[in-house]
């Protein structure tokens, strides 16, 4: 898993479901907006997160939920970082 994907997962793990905008995720993860978009797509495609689309039109935020595998991964990263 790339460093960007790991950084995005850590941000998404702060609250479930996460309703932060992609712009805020980029700020919190210290990644570019384009990198966050790619990471969210990859994490969703690879089964690490579920994305619930925020409805039709602009201004509707998505909800991001981590799978059990992703929650375990983030927890293990925290433990190993100590």
N, C-alpha and C positions, 0 to 999 in steps of 0.2 A: 504494500500500500504506500502511495506517495506521501511525502511530508505534507503536501497541501491537503490531501484527503484526511490525514490524521488531524491536522489543525481544524479543519471544518467539522469533523466529528466531535472534537472536544468542545467546540462552540455549541453545536446542536445538542450535546449531552447536558448542557446546563439546565434545560427545562424540556419536559416532554408533555405535550407536543411543543416543538419550537416553532414560534411564529415570527421570528426575526426576518426582516427583509434581507435579500441577498447582499444589499449594500452594507447593512449592519454586520452581517456575517463576515464580509470581506474586511471591515474595520477590525472586528474582534479577533479575527484569525491572522491579521497582518498579511493578507493575500490580496491580489488584485481581484476585481469583480469578475473578469473573464475566467480567472483561475477557479474562483468559487463556483461559477456556473458549470465549468467542466467537472469539478470535483463532485458537485451534487449529482450531476448526470451519471458519473461513473459509480458513485456510491449507491445510487438508486438501481442502476443497471446490474450491479454486482450483488444486490440483495442486502446491503448494509443498512439502508434506510427505506422508509415508505414515504412517499410524497403525496399528500392530499391537496389537490389543486384548490386554490382559493376562490374559485368561481369564475364568472365571465367578466372581462374588462380589466382595466388598469386599476391599481390600488387595492386589489384583492390579494391578500397574502396567502402563500402556501403554508401548510403545516408539515413539519418534518418530524418523523418519529423514527427512533433508532430501533433496530431489531435487537433481539436478545443477544445475538452474537456481537453486535456493535457495542452494546452497553457493557458486556463482559470485556471486550477489547479495550475500551476507554478506561474501565476500572483497573485492568491489569497494567496499562500504561502509567496510571497514577501511582500504583504500588511500586512498580519498577523504578520510577523517577525519584523515589525517596532515598 
